[in-house]
Amino acid sequence: MSAAPSQAFRARLSSETTLIPTRHDIKSGQHIVLWKDILRCFKDAEYVRDGQEMVLFLTDDEFEE
């Protein structure tokens, strides 16, 4: 069994990256990073961006987080 992939994150004003392991979401079949895992590393985080785009949260069928 191989290890889950990780996603690199960094604080806005830092050049240092932090790797956060992903979790496998059974419903979507995708590897995801939970917001609570991000907050464990970046306690004051308010949102995640990829370049100029905000990353949306995974939601259920009613668009609830």
C-alpha positions in Angstrom: 0.0 0.0 0.0 1.5 3.4 -1.0 1.4 6.4 1.2 -1.2 9.1 0.5 0.1 12.0 -1.5 0.7 15.3 0.2 -0.2 18.9 -0.7 2.2 21.8 -0.2 1.0 24.9 1.5 2.7 28.1 2.6 1.7 31.2 4.6 1.2 34.3 2.6 4.4 36.1 3.7 6.7 33.0 3.9 8.8 31.1 1.4 8.7 27.9 3.6 6.3 25.2 2.5 4.5 22.7 4.7 3.4 19.3 3.3 0.0 18.2 4.5 -1.0 14.6 3.8 -4.2 14.1 1.8 -7.1 11.9 2.7 -9.0 9.8 0.2 -12.6 10.9 -0.2 -14.6 7.8 -0.9 -17.6 9.6 -2.5 -15.5 11.7 -5.0 -12.6 9.3 -5.3 -10.2 12.2 -5.0 -7.5 13.0 -2.5 -8.5 16.0 -0.4 -7.0 18.1 2.5 -9.5 18.9 5.2 -9.7 22.5 6.5 -9.1 21.3 10.1 -5.8 19.8 8.9 -4.8 23.1 7.4 -5.7 24.9 10.6 -3.5 22.6 12.6 -0.5 23.9 10.7 -1.7 27.5 10.1 -3.9 28.4 13.1 -4.8 31.9 11.7 -5.6 30.8 8.2 -8.8 32.3 6.7 -8.8 30.9 3.2 -6.6 29.0 0.6 -5.6 30.4 -2.7 -3.9 28.8 -5.8 -2.3 31.7 -7.5 -5.0 34.3 -7.8 -7.9 31.9 -7.4 -9.5 31.0 -4.0 -9.8 27.3 -3.4 -13.4 26.3 -2.7 -14.3 23.9 0.2 -15.7 20.4 -0.5 -19.4 20.5 0.0 -22.2 18.0 0.3 -25.2 17.7 -2.1 -26.8 20.7 -0.5 -23.6 22.8 -0.8 -23.0 22.7 3.0 -19.4 22.5 4.2 
